[in-house]
Amino acid sequence: MSRTLKLVLPLVVLVAVGVYLAGSFAGASENDPPPREPVVLPSQSTTPSTGSSPSTDPSGVPVVTPGPVDDDDDDDDRDDRHDDD
């Protein structure tokens, strides 16, 4: 290697590392953003209803509560895979 390359190559590496460190320290010294206000969700004091009857919450949006699933009500006749094969 030539003498010039032996001097320039480490200098380029040192400058690149120096720029990286300067950017890291400059980014770390910025002020933190102000804290945000917490989101307060309204609490519901009503108990969930059983079954699948639609009801409305205080805002007027309909709420559907799912009922229990009956496993015996499967449509085995229309399934693609059958257990008796």
C-alpha positions as a printed Julia matrix, in Angstrom:
85×3 Matrix{Float64}:
   0.0     0.0    0.0
   1.18    3.49  -0.67
   2.03    5.89   2.12
  -0.8     8.25   1.15
  -3.37    5.47   1.36
  -2.05    4.43   4.77
  -2.7     7.97   6.06
  -5.99    8.72   4.27
  -7.81    5.46   5.07
  -7.57    5.75   8.9
  -8.41    9.45   8.65
 -11.6     8.67   6.71
 -12.58    6.02   9.26
 -11.95    8.4   12.18
 -13.99   11.17  10.55
 -16.91    8.77   9.88
 -16.88    7.53  13.48
 -16.66   11.11  14.77
 -19.66   12.2   12.69
 -21.64    9.18  13.94
 -20.82    9.93  17.57
 -21.61   13.64  17.17
 -25.02   12.77  15.7
 -25.71   10.3   18.5
 -24.87   12.8   21.22
 -26.85   15.59  19.51
 -29.92   13.34  19.23
 -29.69   12.24  22.86
 -29.54   15.79  24.21
 -32.89   16.87  22.75
 -35.7    17.52  25.22
 -38.29   14.81  25.75
 -41.8    15.54  24.44
 -44.32   16.74  27.03
 -46.28   13.94  28.75
 -49.63   13.1   27.25
 -52.9    13.09  29.14
 -54.13    9.59  29.96
 -57.19    8.27  28.17
 -60.04    7.66  30.62
 -62.57    5.06  29.5
 -66.06    5.18  30.97
 -66.79    2.24  33.24
 -69.87    0.11  32.75
 -71.63   -0.94  35.92
 -74.08   -3.29  34.17
 -73.48   -7.02  34.03
 -73.3    -8.68  30.61
 -76.51  -10.31  29.49
 -76.73  -13.98  28.56
 -77.84  -15.15  25.15
 -77.46  -13.26  21.92
 -80.06  -10.56  22.4
 -78.88   -7.18  21.09
 -78.91   -4.31  23.54
 -77.72   -0.72  23.46
 -75.07    0.95  25.56
 -75.44    4.52  26.91
 -74.05    6.0   23.68
 -76.82    4.37  21.61
 -74.56    1.89  19.8
 -76.11   -1.59  19.56
 -74.13   -4.26  21.44
 -74.47   -7.95  20.63
 -73.3   -10.4   23.29
 -72.59  -13.84  21.82
 -74.25  -16.84  23.4
 -72.76  -20.28  24.07
 -71.85  -22.44  21.08
 -73.63  -25.77  20.7
 -71.13  -28.28  19.27
 -73.86  -30.8   18.39
 -75.3   -28.36  15.83
 -72.52  -28.96  13.29
 -73.28  -29.12   9.57
 -71.39  -32.37   8.98
 -73.32  -33.06   5.76
 -71.78  -30.02   4.11
 -68.21  -30.39   5.39
 -65.41  -31.1    2.92
 -63.69  -33.62   5.19
 -65.5   -36.53   6.78
 -64.37  -38.52   9.81
 -65.82  -41.83   8.55
 -63.43  -42.18   5.55
